[in-house]
Amino acid sequence: MDADQIQTNAEFSSAERDAVYRCIFNRRDVRGQFLPDPIPDDVLARILRAAHHAPSVGFMQPWDFIVVRDAQIKRKLRDAFQTAHLEAAEMFRDEQRETYRSLKLEGIVEAPIGVCVTCDRSRTGPVVIGRTHQPEMDLYSAVCAVQNLWLAARAENIGVGWVSIIRHRDVQTVLGIPQRIRPIAYLCMGYVSHFFRRPELETAGWLPRTPLGDVLWIDRWRARAESDPLYEHV
């Protein structure tokens, strides 16, 4: 192996490790705390570069990033969200429906910018290493780019909110995305007045945090080995 290809500073210090975990545990889906302050271009470029360095199957890098600044485009996307939001409310029952209606679930217009992450499923050709038996891996790769973006933004003290209550075709129409390109995520981004201590849906009582031990199995599906020492640490 070429020595030039080997990292000589690959280990993280304890402080660097702790900072990564802090970022993960303090990431939040931001909806209603956006400030109008613009994100400097150099900061946004750092965040997008982090997203662009996500892992991807066959190194196909299937993503594109559309940065949305235009207020009229944001309003059209917000209108598309509102249509889907009203439809979604009818899918819940009774008290849950009322709770759903009371939740703030997007910040499309309030956020200084939006970023749409897409997936080009034909990038690099029809046969891709790692997709031969799991063709959906390109979609998962694009989601990894979303996660990288989200964590990098949090490290920059910038909030991110993923708007999923919207039809793909509406996003494609508003943003001029070809039909063959799959929208993966529309993300609202901006500096915020504050980050919540806990996820908003947890605080609102929508669902509790599931203990790790309740979803951790050893060797086989739903196989719990109580004597396994791993359980002592979760």
N, C-alpha and C positions, 0 to 999 in steps of 0.2 A: 504494500500500500504506500502511496506517495505521502511522505511525511508532511507535505504542505497541506494535505487534506484533513489532517488531524488537529482538532482544537487543543490548544495548550492551556486554556483557561476555562475548561468546561465545568468545573465545580462551582456551585453557588455557596456563598457564605451563609451563615445562620440568619443574618439580618436580611439578606436578599431572599432567602427561602420564606422567611416570615412575611415579608412584604407581598410575595405572590399569594400566599394563603389569605392574608388580610384583604387583598383585592378581590379574591374569589368570594369570600364570605360577606363582603360589604357591597357587592354588586347588587343593584336594584333595577327593577323595571320602572322607569320614571314616566309619569303621565301628566302630572299637574303642577310641577314645581319649576318649570322652565323659566329662565330669565332671558331678556331680549339681547343680552350681550353677545356679540359675534364670536365665533370660534376663529382664532387666528389661523391663517392658511398653513403655517408651518406646523402647528399642533394637529390640525386636521390631516395633514399629509403624514405625520408620524402614525396617527391612528390607522389610516388607510394602508400604510405600509405594513403595519402589524397584521392587519386583516389579510393582506396579500401574501404574507408568510405563513398562512395556515397550512396544515398538512392537506394533501390532496391525493386521491387515488391515482396511481400511474403518473404522478406529478403533472396531471393534466391542467391544473389551475383553472377550473371551469367558470370561475366567477367574473362578473363585471360589477362596477360600482357606479351608480348614478347619483350624483350629489344634487339635491333639489334645494334651490334657494328662492325660486320664483313664488310669490305669494298667491298668484292666481292658480298655479298648479297645485299648491298645497290645499287651497280651498276645494278644488275639484276632488282631490283625494279624500279630504274630510267629508265631502258630500257622499262619496262612495262608501266611506266607513259608516256614515249615519244610516244609509239604506240597509247595510248588512247588520248594523247594531239593532235596529228595530226588528228585523227578522229574527235575530238571535234571541232577543228577549222572549219571544213567543215560544221558544223551545224549552224554557224553564217553567217550573210550576210554582204557583202560590207565592210563599215568602221568598223563595229563591229568586223568582222573577223580579220581585220588588227590590231585592238586594242588588241584583244584576243591574237594574235600571239606575240605581243610585251610585254605581261605581263610575269613576273617571277612568276610561279605558284607552285614551289616546291623547296626544298633544301635538297633532299634526300642524295646526296653524300656529300654536304658541312657540314651538321649537324653532330656533333660528335656521336650522337646516334639517333636511331629511336625507337619508342615504338608502337607496334601494340596492340590495344585493341580489344578483341574478345568477342563473346557472345555464351555461351553454352545453347541453348534453352531447353535442356533436364535436366539441373541441378536441383536437388531436386525432380525430378519425373514429371509425366504427369499432375498433378493437383496442381496448385500453387495459394495461396491466392492472389486475385487481378488480376489474369490472366484468370479467369473462363469466363469472358465475353469480355475481351480486351487482347487477346493473344499476341499482339505486345508489351505489357508493359515490357517484358524482354529486348527487344531491346532499349526501352527508358531508362531503368535502366542503360544499358551499356553506353549510351550516357551521362547520368548523371556522370558516372565515368570519361568520357572524359572531361567534363566541370570542375569537381573537379581538375583533373590533370592540366588542362590549367591554372586555377586560382592559384593553388599552385605554379606552375612553374613561373608564373608572379610575385608572391610574393617573389620568390627566385631570381628575375631578370634574369630568363631564358626564352628564346623565344621558342614558339611552332608554328609549321605550320601543318595544317591538309591536307594531300594529298588525295583528293577525286577523282581526274581524273585518275583512275586506276581500273581495273576490279577486283572484289572480287576473282575470280578464279585464277588470276595471283598472287595475294597476298598469297592465299592458297598454290599454287604450290611452290613459292619461299621460303616460311617460313615453309613448311611442315605441314600446318594446315589441319586437317581432313575435309572432305567435309561437315560433319554435323555441324561443328563449323562455325559461321558466323563472318567474319571480320567486325568490326564496324568502326575502324579508324586506319590509319597509320599516326603517328605523328612524325615530325622532331623536335628534341630538342637540344638546345645548348645555350650557352651565345652568346650575339649579340653585334655588334658595336653600335647599337642604336635601339630605338623603335620609330616608326613614331607617329606623333601627332594624325593623323587620319588614319582610315583604308585605305590601298593602293587603293582598288577599288573605294572608295569614292574620293580620291585625283585624281585618273586617270580619273574621270568623267564617270565611268562605270554606277554607280547608286548613287543617293543622299541618305542621311540619311532620313528615313521616320519619320515625327514628331509623337510622341506618340499619340497626340490628333487625328490623322487621322486613328488610328487603335483601338481606345478605345470606347467601347459601354457600355450602361447601361441596364441591365436586359435582353435584347434581341439582337439577331444578327442585326447589322447595325442600332441599335436604339440609337440615340444621344439625350441626355437630356441636352440641353445647360444650363439649370438652375442648373444642378448638380454642387455643389461646387468643385468636384474633378477636373473639367476642368480648374479651375483657377490655379491649381498647376502643370499642365503638359505642 
